Amino acid sequence: MSSPNALIDPSRLPERLAALPGLDRVREAAADTPAYLVGGAVRDLLLGRARADIDVAVEGDVGALAERLGGAARAHERFATATVRLDGLTVDLAATRAETYPRPGALPEVSPARLTDDLARRDFSVNAMAVPLVGEAELIDPHGGLRDLKRGELRVLHPGSFRDDPTRALRAARYAARYGFALERETAALLRSADISTVSANRVEAELRKLAAEPQARRGFELLCEWGLLELGPAAPELIESLSALVRGEPWASISRREEAVLAVALGRGTKEARELAAAEPARPSEAVERARGRSGTELALARALGARWLDAYVSDWRHVRLEIDGRDLLAEGIQEGPAVGRGLAAALRAKLDGEVAGANEELRTALAAARENSSGSR
């Protein structure tokens, strides 16, 4: 298989490591501790991709290394991990470990181990490489990750990989979409038997949310559909594409987070309501506001992506319209406290949205008329 990554050169790792901001401090702090750049950080350095976060595996005391690093640190003693932020770089530290799975889909039980065991527990060979942070930056690649990276292939490390952790199948879609990777033949066969139902709904959704945040989210969800792991509606891929373009700029970027909207489409959440909203054709701004008010940002974005162009005006202008008067003004004119006040203000707001009144005096006149009419009609 040919690949655009065929000319990956591990001899360039030292210069790429040196270019990572803050890594010199990590190396200095780890001078007496075996520490290794691992996983996706190594993969992306080999691909020449910039990163703002790295994973470091430590054969030793993670807390002590985090303390020597200084910076803003958050430790998780139970899991022997820590996160340190320094010089624009986020460093995730974790003690090297081995994992065993008590049952399919369960969270793993971990125990301290050497680097070789730590690499063997990982999902794909391209994520099972390491580079020492002290001494020569030579690639440690016990599972053929460099070869697979050059081929543009995803390959699991053992036949039970997807049985132990079926979320690896979801990650495969994310990596395949992001990098254009293909599944190695045996891995493809193993993946199709992955049983996502053995994993908690929260873990599955967390992985799908990560996929939804990818620039190539559409391709990732299409792959999951092709692999039989997720059902997509017939128009879902195109809607994901439309949504992604919509929320890329203002005002929609402030209305809906892209990953939330994409995830809603992929899981079929709120699409029925969004289609109903998109089918509406409000004749006046006040009617549009009545239909759109109270809807979530995701539902509004879905409806707009489905063709409700009038929502542009709602989001940009109409939802911000406010009266210059309030309930106190109506009370001062003798309207009794109660439903009449709310009805009067609502009538004034509708009139203002539709361009029928302007200024506090006209607003008050309209509100009083509606409040008194309703009050007299209720006697």
N, C-alpha and C positions, 0 to 999 in steps of 0.2 A: 504494500500500500504506500503510495506516495504521500508526502505531507509537507506543508509549508514550513514545518519545524525541522526539516531534515538536516539543516546546517547548525543545529544547536551545538555550542562548543563549551564544555565544562571548564576549559582552561580560562574562560572569562569570568568565572565565579569570583576570584579575588577582587577584581576591579569593581564588579557589581556590588559585592559586599561592602567595599570601601565607600561606595556612593550612598549607602543607606544612612540617613541622618540618625545620630544617636547610637549607632552600632558600636562605635569605638568605645563608648562608655560601658556598654555591655561586655565587650571583650576585656576591658580593663578590670571590671568587677569580677569577671569569671576566671581570672588568671590562675587561681588555685582550685577551680572546680570544673570537672568535665562538663561542658555545656555545648549544645549543638543546635544550629539552625535546622529546623525540621519541617516536613510536610509541605503545605502549599507555598510557603515562603521560598523553599528551594526550587520547587516546580516553576514558580513565576520568575525567579532570578534566572533560571536556565532559559526561559522564554523571553527574557529581556523586558519583563513587565514590572512597572513600578508598584510598590506596595507601601501603605502607611501603617501596616501592622505585621508583626512577625511572631512565629511560635518558636520558643526555645525549650528544648528538652534538657533537663539537668540531672546528672547522676550525682546527687548530693542534696544538700539542704536548700530548698527553694526559698524559704523565708530569709535565710542569711544572705542569699544572693540579691533578693529584692531589697533588703535593707542596705546593702552596699551600693546598690544602684541609686538609691534616693529617688528623687522625683515623686510624682503622685502615684502611690501604690495602693492596691486593693488586694488583700490576701484572702485565700480560702483554705484554711488549715486542714479542714476535713478532707479536701481533695488534693492536698499538696500542690496547690497552684497559686499563682499571684499574677496580677496585671500591673505593669508599670508604664507610665506615660512620661516620655522625656524627649525633648528636642524634636517634636513633631512626629515621633514614632511611638506606636503602642506595642509593648512587648508583653506577650503572654508566656509566662514561665510555668512549666509543669515538670514534676518529677517523672523520670522514666518509669514505665510501668508495664505490667502484663495484664491481660484481661481474660476473664472466663465468663461465659453466659449461662446462667442457671437454667434458662429455658429460651426458646426462640422469641425474639422481639423484646426480651427483658433488658433493663439497663445492666451493663456489665459489672462484675465484681473485679476490683483492681487490687494489685499487689505490687510492691516495689520490684523493679527488675532492671536489667542492663539495657543499653540502647538497642541491641539487636532484637530483644523481645518487644521493645516499644515500637520499633518499625514494623515488626511482624503483625501487630494488632491493627494496623491501619487499613483503610478501605481499599485503595487502589495502588498499584505499583508506582504510579507517577507521584503519589503523595507519601511514599515510603522511602524517601531519600533524606540524607542529612549531610551537614557540613560542619566540622569542628569550628568553634569560635576562637579557640586558642591554638596556635601553631599553624601549620599549612592548611589552607582551605581546600582540602581534597574531598571530592564527592564520595560519600559512603552510600552504596547502592546495592544492597544484598538481594533485591528482588527484580532487577532488570527494569527499573523505572525509567532510566535514561533511554534505553532502547524503545520502550513503549511511547515515551514522549516524542521521540523522533518519528515514530510511526503514526502518531496521533491516535493512539488507542488507549482505552480504559480496560484494565485487567485486574480482577480481584486476586487476592493473595492465596486463597484456599477455597475449595469447593463449598464449604459451609458458610461462606461470608454473608450471603444474603439471608440465609436461614437465621444466623446469629443476630443480624441487625438489618432488617428489611429496609430501613430508611436509607441504606446505602444505594438502593435502587433509585430513590428520589434524588440523591446527590449525583448519581450518574447522569441524570437528565440535566442537572444544573451545569456540570462540567462539560457535557457534550454540547450544550447550547452555547456556553461561554467561549469555549476553545475550538469548537468544531470537531471534537473527538468522536471517534466511532467506538463501538463495543468490540472488544476482541471476541472471536467466535465462541469460545467456551463460556466466557463471561455473559454473552448475550443469551445463551441457552440457560444458564443458571438464573439470570435475572428474571426471565419470564415465569419462573416458579416462585418468585418472592411473594410472601404472604404478608401484605401490609396490615392485615387485620390483627396480627399478633402484637402490633405496636399501639400504644395509647394514642387517642385522637389528638391530644395536645402535641405530642412529638411529631406526628405526621403533619399537623398544620404548621408547626414551626419550620419544618423543612420546606413545605410548599410555599411559605411566606418568603423564605430566602430565594427560592426559584422565581417567585413573582417580582422580586426586586431586581432581577437580572435584566440587562438591556435586551437580551434575546429570550425573554420570558416566553414569548409565543412559541418558539421552537422547542423549548424545554417542555411545555405542557403538551405540545403535539407529540413529542417522543413518548411521554408517559401514556398518552392515549394509544399510540402505536404498540406499545409494550403491554397493553392491557391492564395497566395499573390505575388508570383514571379515566372516567367517562367525560367527554367534552360535548357540549351541545353543538349542533351543526354550524352555528354562526359564531361560536366562541373564539376561534383563532382570529378571525377578522375583527371582532369586537376588542380583543386584547390589543391588537395593533392600533385600532382607532383610539382607544383609551390612552395608550402610551404616548401617542402624538398629542392628544388633547391636554394632558396634565403636565406636559413638558414646559409649557409657558403659562404666564399669568393671563387671566385671573384664576384659571383652574388649578394651577400648581398649589395655590393657597387653600383650595376647597377640598381636595382629595389627595391623599397619599397614593402614589402610583401603585405600590405593592398591594395596598388594601383593595384598590379597585380591580386590579388584575386578579387577585386571589378570589374576589367575589365572583368574577366571571367564570374562573376555572371551576369553582365549587357550586356555581349556580345560585349564589346567595343574592337575593334582592333583584334578580333580573326580571322576574315577572312584574314586580311593582315598577321597575324602571321602564319597562316596555309600555305599561299603562300610562305612565307619566309622559313618555315620549309621544304617545298617540294623541295626547291632548293638544288642542289648538285654541288656546285662550284668545279671546277677542280684545281684551283690555288688559293693561298692566295689573290692575287690581285683581283680576281673575287669575292671572299668572302667579301673582304672589300668594294668593289663596291656595293654589294647587301645589306650589313648591315649598311653602313655609313648613318647617318642622321635618323636612326630609334630611337624611344624612348626606354628607358631602359625597360619599361613594355612590349613593343612589342618584344624586343629581348628575354626577359625572357620567354614570352609566346611561342615563336618559339622554344627556347631551351627545354622547358618542353614538347613540342610536338615532340621532337626527333632530332632537328638540332644540333648534337654534334659538328659540325665544329665551332659553335658559341663560344665554350669554348676557342678555340685558338684565335678567333677574340677578345674576351673580355680580355683575359689574355695578348696577345702579339701583334697581327697584328694591332689593332687600335692605338697602341702606337708608331708604326714605323714612324720615321721622317727622312727627308733628311738632309745631312750635308751641302748642298748647298741651296741657295735661288735665288730669281729673280735677285738680284743684280749681281750675278755671271754670269748669262746669258746676262744681259745688258752689262757687262764689256767685253764680247766676241763678241759684235756687234749685238746681237739679239735686234730687235726693241721692244719697250714697246708695249704690246698688247696681244692678244690671244695666240700668239706663245710662250710667256713665260710660261703661264699657262699650255699649252699642253706639253711643254718640261718637266716641273717639274712633271706633272702627269705621263708621260712616265717613268721618272727616278724612281718615287716612285713605280710604278708597277713592274719595274725590280728589285728594291731592295726587295720588298715583296716576289717576286718569287725566290730570291736568285741568280739573274743573274748579279748583280753588288755589289761591296763592296768598301766603301771608297769614299771620295769626288771626286777624279779624275775620277773614273768610272761613278759616278753619273752625273758629268758634261758632260762627253763625250756622254752619252746616252741622256741627256736632250738636248744638242746642236744638235745632229743628228735629234731628233724628231722635235725640233723647226724649224730647217732649211728645213727639208723635208716638213713640213706643210706649211712653208712660201713659198717655191718654188712651191708647189702644188696649192697655192691660187692665183698665178699670172695669 
